[in-house]
Amino acid sequence: MGILIPDISIAEKVVRSVVVYGFLLIAFRLSGKRQLGQMTPFDLVVLLIISNVVQNAVIGNDNSLGGGLIGATTILLVNGAVAYVGFRFPRADRVLEHSPTLLVRNGRIIRANLRREALTRRDLRGALRHHGIISLREIRYAFLEEDGHVSVVTRRSTNE
């Protein structure tokens, strides 16, 4: 076929794109916050391999420009719709997005939450050093945020 005309039907192209988007959304949601915010070289390799593997699921045997544009447009529209639903409906947002996890309260590590988030004490201490925190006693609260980064409320910042 031509450069603009897809080799498979537009409906099939849209369905393929929506299914792959949904699968990846669920997979990354289940993989946890740590993986999203702290990408290692291994994680990058996995992400690149996944993108290559799902490419064929999205485009099928179609290498046309039109087919690629239809797939990309579908994914962008679905992503916009998911973002809108999450914004508009708080219950859906709780399902779609992670919520912050309390890791340290009043200088004490909450070990159960570290385990649940698959974080080691070494990971936590490294994240705290990025904030200039040397001692846990300096911390009122430390959270693992939705994006995988650690935010810290120190004792001195609440007394200023």
C-alpha positions in Angstrom: 0.0 0.0 0.0 1.0 3.7 0.0 3.0 5.6 2.4 -0.1 7.1 4.1 -2.6 4.3 3.9 -2.4 1.7 6.7 -2.1 -2.0 5.8 -4.5 -2.9 8.6 -7.9 -1.3 9.3 -8.0 1.9 11.4 -10.3 0.2 13.9 -7.8 -2.5 14.4 -5.0 0.0 14.8 -7.0 1.9 17.4 -7.9 -1.2 19.4 -4.2 -2.4 19.3 -3.0 1.0 20.6 -5.6 1.1 23.4 -4.9 -2.5 24.6 -1.1 -1.9 24.7 -1.6 1.4 26.5 -3.8 -0.2 29.1 -1.5 -3.1 29.6 1.5 -0.8 30.1 -0.4 1.5 32.4 -1.4 -1.5 34.6 2.1 -3.0 34.5 3.9 0.2 35.5 1.3 0.9 38.2 1.9 -2.6 39.7 5.7 -2.2 39.4 5.7 0.4 42.2 7.0 3.9 42.8 10.6 3.0 43.3 11.0 1.9 39.8 9.5 5.0 38.4 11.6 7.5 40.3 15.0 5.7 40.5 15.7 4.3 37.1 18.9 2.2 36.9 20.8 1.3 33.7 19.1 -2.1 34.0 15.6 -0.4 34.1 16.5 1.6 31.0 17.4 -1.6 29.1 14.1 -3.2 30.2 12.2 -0.1 29.1 13.8 -0.1 25.7 13.2 -3.8 25.2 9.5 -3.4 26.2 9.1 -0.5 23.7 10.5 -2.6 21.0 8.4 -5.6 21.9 5.1 -3.7 22.1 5.8 -1.8 18.9 4.7 -4.8 16.8 1.6 -5.2 19.0 0.7 -1.6 18.2 1.5 -1.4 14.5 1.0 -5.1 13.5 2.5 -5.7 10.0 1.9 -2.1 9.1 4.8 0.2 8.5 2.9 3.0 6.8 3.3 6.6 7.9 -0.5 6.9 8.3 -0.7 3.7 10.5 2.1 5.0 12.8 0.4 8.4 13.1 -3.0 6.7 13.9 -1.3 4.6 16.6 0.5 7.6 18.1 -2.6 9.8 18.0 -4.7 7.0 19.7 -2.1 6.6 22.5 -2.0 10.4 23.1 -5.8 10.7 23.1 -6.1 7.7 25.5 -3.4 9.2 27.8 -5.3 12.5 27.8 -8.5 10.8 28.7 -6.9 8.9 31.5 -5.3 12.1 32.9 -8.7 13.8 32.7 -10.5 11.0 34.4 -7.9 11.0 37.2 -8.3 14.8 37.6 -12.1 14.8 37.4 -12.8 11.7 39.6 -10.8 11.4 42.9 -11.6 7.7 43.3 -10.2 7.0 39.8 -7.1 9.0 40.6 -6.5 6.9 43.7 -6.6 3.8 41.4 -4.5 5.3 38.7 -1.8 7.1 40.8 0.2 6.0 43.7 -0.2 7.8 47.0 2.8 9.0 49.1 4.2 6.4 51.6 5.5 7.6 55.0 9.0 6.2 55.4 10.2 8.1 58.5 8.2 9.6 61.3 9.9 11.6 64.1 13.3 10.2 63.3 12.1 6.5 63.2 12.1 4.4 60.1 8.9 2.7 59.4 10.3 -0.7 58.3 7.0 -2.2 57.1 6.6 0.7 54.6 10.2 0.2 53.4 9.5 -3.5 52.8 6.2 -2.7 51.0 8.0 -0.3 48.7 11.0 -2.6 48.2 13.4 0.0 49.5 16.5 -0.8 51.5 17.8 1.3 54.4 20.7 2.1 52.2 18.4 3.4 49.5 16.6 5.5 52.0 19.8 6.9 53.6 21.1 7.8 50.1 17.9 9.7 49.3 18.2 11.5 52.6 21.8 12.5 51.9 20.5 14.2 48.7 18.5 16.4 51.0 21.5 17.1 53.2 20.2 14.9 56.0 22.9 13.0 58.0 20.9 11.9 61.1 17.4 10.5 61.2 16.9 12.7 64.3 16.7 15.7 62.0 13.6 14.3 60.3 10.0 14.9 61.3 8.6 13.1 58.2 10.0 11.5 55.0 7.7 10.3 52.3 8.2 8.3 49.1 6.2 10.4 46.7 4.1 9.2 43.7 7.0 9.8 41.3 9.5 7.7 43.3 11.4 10.6 44.9 11.8 11.0 48.6 10.6 14.3 50.2 11.6 15.3 53.7 10.2 17.6 56.4 12.8 18.3 58.9 12.3 19.3 62.5 14.0 22.6 62.0 11.8 23.6 59.0 8.7 23.2 61.1 10.1 25.3 64.0 11.1 28.3 61.9 
